[in-house]
Amino acid sequence: MSAARPARAEPGSGSPPDPWSGPDKALHFVAGFGLSAGGYAIGAAAFDDRLAATALGTGFALGLGAAKEGIDAAGAGTPSYRDFTWTVLGACLGIGVSLTFDFALRGPASAR
């Protein structure tokens, strides 16, 4: 019986392994969370509609995450769909937490 070995890049393939977990993935998750929550907060202050605030927060986080991966693809780094996946997951949680706090603070029907 053989033990499982961690995935490694093939010699000469030129690309390092990109695991699903690691410190960089945590940074992408936290960045997605913070950017979406911050964008939602700005949207909630600017708009009466929660949908508009949600769109602003989500668009802000995913737009910056996509731009970062695009810059990496242009040669400034190593692009990774796994990095972007963690950004998306963080953004989803950030919007969910933001909506939860918004409902708790302003109630189900915002009356501004």
C-alpha positions as CSV (number, residue, x, y, z in Angstrom):
1,M,0.0,0.0,0.0
2,S,1.5,3.3,-0.9
3,A,1.0,6.6,0.9
4,A,-0.5,9.5,-0.9
5,R,2.0,12.1,-2.1
6,P,1.3,15.9,-2.4
7,A,0.7,17.1,-5.9
8,R,3.9,18.5,-7.5
9,A,4.6,20.2,-10.8
10,E,6.2,18.0,-13.4
11,P,9.9,18.7,-13.9
12,G,10.2,21.1,-16.8
13,S,6.5,22.1,-16.8
14,G,7.5,25.7,-15.9
15,S,4.5,26.2,-13.6
16,P,4.5,25.9,-9.8
17,P,1.7,23.9,-8.1
18,D,-1.4,25.9,-7.1
19,P,-3.0,24.1,-4.2
20,W,-6.6,25.0,-3.1
21,S,-5.4,26.0,0.4
22,G,-2.5,28.2,1.6
23,P,-1.7,31.6,2.9
24,D,-2.4,33.3,-0.4
25,K,-5.8,31.8,-0.7
26,A,-6.7,33.1,2.8
27,L,-5.6,36.6,1.7
28,H,-7.9,36.3,-1.4
29,F,-10.8,35.2,0.8
30,V,-10.3,38.0,3.3
31,A,-9.9,40.6,0.5
32,G,-13.1,39.5,-1.1
33,F,-14.9,39.6,2.2
34,G,-13.6,43.1,3.1
35,L,-14.1,44.6,-0.3
36,S,-17.7,43.3,-0.6
37,A,-18.7,44.3,2.9
38,G,-17.1,47.8,2.5
39,G,-18.8,48.2,-0.9
40,Y,-22.1,47.2,0.6
41,A,-21.7,49.7,3.4
42,I,-21.1,52.5,0.9
43,G,-24.0,51.3,-1.2
44,A,-26.3,51.1,1.9
45,A,-25.4,54.7,2.8
46,A,-25.9,55.9,-0.8
47,F,-29.0,53.9,-1.9
48,D,-32.3,53.0,-0.2
49,D,-32.4,49.8,-2.1
50,R,-30.6,46.8,-0.6
51,L,-30.3,45.2,-4.1
52,A,-28.3,48.3,-5.3
53,A,-26.1,48.1,-2.2
54,T,-25.6,44.3,-2.8
55,A,-24.7,44.9,-6.5
56,L,-22.2,47.6,-5.6
57,G,-20.5,45.5,-2.9
58,T,-20.4,42.4,-5.1
59,G,-19.3,44.3,-8.2
60,F,-16.6,46.1,-6.3
61,A,-15.1,42.9,-4.8
62,L,-15.3,40.8,-8.0
63,G,-14.2,43.7,-10.2
64,L,-11.1,44.3,-8.2
65,G,-10.4,40.5,-7.9
66,A,-10.8,40.0,-11.7
67,A,-8.6,43.0,-12.4
68,K,-5.9,41.6,-10.1
69,E,-6.0,38.3,-11.9
70,G,-6.0,40.1,-15.3
71,I,-2.9,42.0,-14.2
72,D,-1.3,38.7,-13.2
73,A,-2.2,37.2,-16.6
74,A,-0.5,40.2,-18.3
75,G,2.8,39.2,-16.8
76,A,2.9,40.9,-13.4
77,G,2.3,37.6,-11.5
78,T,0.9,34.2,-11.7
79,P,-2.9,34.1,-12.6
80,S,-4.9,31.5,-10.8
81,Y,-8.6,30.6,-11.1
82,R,-8.3,29.1,-7.6
83,D,-7.2,32.5,-6.2
84,F,-10.3,34.1,-7.9
85,T,-12.5,31.3,-6.6
86,W,-11.4,32.2,-3.0
87,T,-12.1,35.9,-3.8
88,V,-15.6,35.0,-4.9
89,L,-16.3,32.9,-1.8
90,G,-15.1,35.7,0.4
91,A,-17.3,38.2,-1.4
92,C,-20.3,35.9,-1.0
93,L,-19.8,35.7,2.7
94,G,-19.1,39.4,3.0
95,I,-22.4,40.2,1.3
96,G,-24.2,37.7,3.4
97,V,-22.9,39.1,6.6
98,S,-23.6,42.7,5.5
99,L,-27.2,41.8,4.6
100,T,-27.6,40.1,7.9
101,F,-26.4,43.2,9.8
102,D,-28.5,45.5,7.6
103,F,-31.6,43.5,8.3
104,A,-30.8,43.4,12.0
105,L,-30.2,47.2,12.2
106,R,-32.9,48.5,9.7
107,G,-35.5,45.7,9.8
108,P,-36.9,43.8,6.9
109,A,-38.5,46.9,5.2
110,S,-36.1,49.8,5.2
111,A,-38.0,53.0,5.9
112,R,-35.6,55.8,5.0
